Amino acid sequence: MHAMATEFIFFDAALRDRFIQFAAARHIIAGTRPDAIEGDVVELPDDLGDDLVDALEAEYETLMDEQMALVEANEVADARDVLGVNVTLPDGRACTVRLPAALARRLFASFAPEEIHELVGAVAASVANPVAGPLCRDI
């Protein structure tokens, strides 16, 4: 799950570019690639210090709030009204879990981006490797 802190997805090019400029102002070179479904993924180096990661995640959260405002302003209840959370499955494959915007807004109101990644990653891992039997048992 190490790569989660270094990949950020954007559905708006202007917000993506602002994030890249934010990183560049901190001497961080960002790469971009198109997401398999929609938007762009911004990739950052893996060896960033905790303070830089915290600053980048705070900026990303601010930009996602703006993204949500754009979605609300531009689309009423469209099927594309989603937010993607990148996770790495137990077998090493990366995938994007898409969440309805209303649910994503509620998550962002209560959790930090890192916590959302951890939560969605745990659900994805459980789906990828289901465990039969009762919940109350030794793992």
C-alpha positions as CSV (number, residue, x, y, z in Angstrom):
1,M,0.0,0.0,0.0
2,H,3.1,2.2,-0.2
3,A,2.2,3.8,-3.5
4,M,-1.2,5.2,-2.3
5,A,0.4,8.3,-0.7
6,T,2.1,9.2,-3.9
7,E,-0.7,9.0,-6.4
8,F,-3.6,11.5,-6.7
9,I,-6.5,11.4,-9.2
10,F,-8.0,14.5,-10.7
11,F,-11.0,14.9,-12.9
12,D,-10.4,18.6,-13.7
13,A,-7.3,19.7,-15.7
14,A,-7.1,23.1,-14.0
15,L,-7.1,21.5,-10.5
16,R,-4.6,18.9,-11.6
17,D,-2.3,21.7,-12.9
18,R,-2.6,23.6,-9.6
19,F,-1.6,20.5,-7.7
20,I,1.4,20.0,-10.0
21,Q,2.4,23.7,-9.5
22,F,2.0,23.2,-5.7
23,A,4.4,20.2,-5.8
24,A,6.8,22.1,-8.1
25,A,7.0,25.0,-5.7
26,R,8.3,22.4,-3.2
27,H,10.9,21.1,-5.7
28,I,8.9,17.9,-6.3
29,I,8.7,16.7,-9.9
30,A,5.3,15.2,-10.7
31,G,4.4,12.9,-13.5
32,T,0.9,12.4,-15.0
33,R,-0.9,9.7,-16.7
34,P,-4.4,9.3,-17.9
35,D,-6.6,7.2,-15.6
36,A,-8.0,4.0,-17.2
37,I,-11.6,5.3,-16.9
38,E,-11.6,9.1,-16.5
39,G,-9.3,11.9,-15.4
40,D,-5.6,12.0,-14.7
41,V,-3.4,10.5,-12.1
42,V,-0.5,12.6,-10.7
43,E,2.4,10.5,-9.6
44,L,5.0,11.8,-7.1
45,P,8.3,10.3,-6.0
46,D,8.0,7.6,-3.2
47,D,10.8,9.2,-1.0
48,L,9.0,12.3,0.2
49,G,9.3,13.3,3.8
50,D,6.2,13.2,6.1
51,D,5.9,17.0,6.2
52,L,5.8,17.2,2.4
53,V,3.3,14.3,2.2
54,D,1.1,16.1,4.8
55,A,1.3,19.4,2.9
56,L,0.5,17.6,-0.4
57,E,-2.5,15.7,1.1
58,A,-3.8,18.9,2.7
59,E,-3.6,20.7,-0.7
60,Y,-5.2,17.7,-2.4
61,E,-8.1,17.7,0.1
62,T,-8.6,21.5,-0.6
63,L,-8.6,20.8,-4.4
64,M,-11.1,17.9,-3.9
65,D,-13.4,20.2,-2.1
66,E,-13.2,22.5,-5.1
67,Q,-13.8,19.5,-7.4
68,M,-16.9,18.6,-5.4
69,A,-18.2,22.1,-5.8
70,L,-17.5,22.0,-9.5
71,V,-19.4,18.7,-9.8
72,E,-22.3,20.1,-7.9
73,A,-22.4,23.3,-10.0
74,N,-22.1,21.4,-13.3
75,E,-24.0,18.2,-12.9
76,V,-27.1,17.4,-10.9
77,A,-27.1,13.6,-10.5
78,D,-25.1,12.3,-13.4
79,A,-23.6,8.8,-13.4
80,R,-20.1,10.5,-13.7
81,D,-20.7,12.2,-10.4
82,V,-18.0,10.1,-8.7
83,L,-14.6,10.2,-6.9
84,G,-11.9,7.7,-7.5
85,V,-9.7,6.2,-4.7
86,N,-6.6,4.4,-5.8
87,V,-5.8,1.2,-4.0
88,T,-3.3,-1.6,-4.3
89,L,-4.8,-5.0,-4.1
90,P,-3.1,-7.8,-2.1
91,D,-1.7,-9.3,-5.3
92,G,0.0,-6.0,-6.1
93,R,-2.5,-4.8,-8.8
94,A,-3.5,-1.2,-8.6
95,C,-7.1,-0.2,-9.2
96,T,-9.4,2.7,-8.7
97,V,-12.5,2.3,-6.5
98,R,-15.2,4.7,-7.6
99,L,-17.4,6.3,-5.0
100,P,-20.6,8.3,-5.6
101,A,-19.9,12.0,-5.0
102,A,-22.4,12.3,-2.2
103,L,-20.6,9.5,-0.3
104,A,-17.2,10.9,-1.0
105,R,-18.2,14.3,0.3
106,R,-19.3,12.6,3.6
107,L,-16.0,10.7,3.8
108,F,-13.9,13.9,3.2
109,A,-16.0,15.7,5.8
110,S,-15.0,13.2,8.5
111,F,-11.7,11.6,7.3
112,A,-8.3,12.6,6.1
113,P,-7.4,11.5,2.5
114,E,-4.9,8.9,4.0
115,E,-7.7,7.5,6.2
116,I,-10.0,7.2,3.2
117,H,-7.3,5.4,1.3
118,E,-6.8,3.0,4.2
119,L,-10.5,2.4,4.6
120,V,-11.2,1.8,0.9
121,G,-8.0,-0.3,0.7
122,A,-9.2,-2.5,3.6
123,V,-12.6,-3.1,1.9
124,A,-10.9,-3.9,-1.4
125,A,-8.5,-6.3,0.2
126,S,-11.4,-8.0,2.0
127,V,-13.3,-8.3,-1.3
128,A,-10.3,-9.6,-3.1
129,N,-9.6,-12.2,-0.4
130,P,-12.8,-13.0,1.3
131,V,-12.7,-14.9,4.6
132,A,-15.5,-17.3,5.5
133,G,-16.7,-17.8,9.0
134,P,-17.5,-15.7,12.0
135,L,-16.1,-12.2,12.5
136,C,-15.1,-13.0,16.1
137,R,-12.1,-15.2,15.7
138,D,-8.3,-15.1,15.8
139,I,-6.8,-13.9,12.5
